[in-house]
Amino acid sequence: MAMLGLVYLLIIFIVCFAIVHIFKLALVGFKSLNPKPAPPKEEPKQKPAQKPEPVYYIVEKKRAKRTYGEPKEISFKK
């Protein structure tokens, strides 16, 4: 009985795999029937010479090493 379930599972997988791929191929075929019109060719325009953009550097500030004083003694009243 378990073998029959495995066979049905394999058949369902193959059928679904085939359906998905047939649908994808049909979609590609429909897209190829209506090709996009070619854009009109434009003559390349000469761009004016651009001055180079400035270069910015990120500089990290060095933090001063923090020094701590002697710990204070805290006393609590009983």
N, C-alpha and C positions, 0 to 999 in steps of 0.2 A: 504494500500500500504506500509506503514511504517512497519507493522508487517511482510509482505513478505520479505522486505529487511533484517529485523532482523533474520528471519529464514535462508535466504541465507548466511548471515554473520556467523551464528552459524554452518551451514553445512561446509562452507569453512574452518572455524577454526578447526573443528573436523577432516576433511580430511587432512589438513596440519599437524596437531598434530600426526595423525596416520602415515602419510608418514615419518615424521622425526624419529619417534620412531621405525618404521619398519626398516628404513635404519640403525639406530644405532645398533639395535639388529642383523641385518645381518652382520654388520662390526665386532661385537664381535664374531659372529659365525665363520666368515672367519678367524679371528685371532686365534681362538681356534683349527682350523683344522691343522695348522702348529705350533705345540708347539716348543718353543725354546729348543735347545739341552742343557742338563744340563752341567754346567762347570765342568771340571775335579776336583775332590777333591784333595786338597793339604794338606800335613801334616802341622800342625801348627809349625812354626819355633820359636825357643826360641830367643827372642830379648835380646841383651846385656843390662845390667842394665844401665839405663840412669840417669845421675845426674839431680837433680831438676833444673828447669829453674829459673833464678833470678827473683825476684819480684821487679817491679819498681813502685814507688809512684809518683803521680803527686802533686806537691806542688805549690800552687799559691802564688805569691809574694803579700805582703800587700803593698798597695800604701799609701804613706804618704799623710795625709790630706793637701789639698792645702789651703793656706791662702792668702787672697787677701788684698791689701792695700786699703787705702781710695780712693774713686773715684776722678779723676781729673776733674777740671772744665774746660770746653772748651768754648771759646768765639769766635764768628764769627764777622768779620768786616762787617759793613753795607755799 
